[in-house]
Amino acid sequence: SVPVGNRIDQQIEWGDLQHEYGSAENVPGLLGKLLNPETAVRSETISTLYGNVFHQGTRYPATPHVIPFLIELCASTETPGRGEILDYWKSLICGYFNVQERPIWGDGEKIYWGDEIQQVDGDDPYAESLHQIYRESLQGHDLLLDLLDESDPSIRAGSAGVLACLSTVADKSAPRLVATLSNEPIGWVRAAMAFALGELGIEVALRRIMAEDATPEARCMAACELARISPDPSLVEPLLQFVAE
């Protein structure tokens, strides 16, 4: 069983759940390997988890049950590679999700592809998996806000990435992201926070970043997100400049 989350492990009949390759009975053991001190072992384990409970972007009945483990792993300072785990958590919620690729996700009530609501049957099992993933992830929202203050930049960026997926609590996430951004020294982490603010629809923060931020990564991300949520001709020049650079 997994060294953390034993109580959860005992409550889940993993053998009755399915992932891409059939029974999910191997998933608890894989989650336990995320505590291995060897980077190569953890990387191989993450790759395997991407292949079974998140196969080419598809989520499965087993996938929601992974989320409580990820929350517990991310909550422990003894867990190595938490930035990578956060990136994986983000993928489980939204699928392939970045400035180029739009998410496929559920918010507990509706299913979305990007910003468009999808029509699905009320008893669609895939939709229910997406909704359950989202509901489980909301249980880690307070933790994600705390992780924005971690010393490891990959954790700060990773937590911003997961927060970007949780749009129903944007009113709680956005102020913390803005406050954290004011003290963030690393450009690519600032870009991750700008991405989250854009995905949460915080236009005023993006315009401030694009106009004032000292790092080109954050300014570029803000321009890209503004082009998506509030396009106007004034964005053409800065976007062309970023392409030129």
Number of C-alpha atoms within 10 A of each C-alpha: 15 19 13 17 18 12 10 13 18 11 8 14 11 17 13 12 16 17 21 17 10 11 15 21 17 13 23 19 13 18 23 18 19 25 20 15 13 12 13 10 14 22 15 14 19 18 13 15 20 18 16 23 25 22 16 12 18 21 26 25 20 26 24 23 21 20 24 18 20 21 21 14 24 25 16 11 9 11 16 18 21 25 18 18 22 25 18 22 24 23 24 29 32 27 23 16 18 16 12 8 10 15 19 23 27 26 20 17 11 16 21 19 13 15 13 10 13 15 9 12 9 8 8 9 13 17 24 20 22 29 21 21 29 24 18 18 24 19 13 19 19 11 15 25 20 13 21 24 16 14 9 14 19 20 24 26 26 27 31 31 27 23 28 27 28 23 17 13 14 20 11 14 22 24 14 16 21 18 11 16 20 10 10 17 12 14 16 18 21 31 23 25 31 32 27 30 28 27 25 21 20 20 17 11 18 26 16 12 24 23 12 11 19 13 16 17 19 25 26 22 26 30 26 24 24 23 17 14 15 13 13 10 7 10 15 12 10 15 17 10 10 15 9 7 7
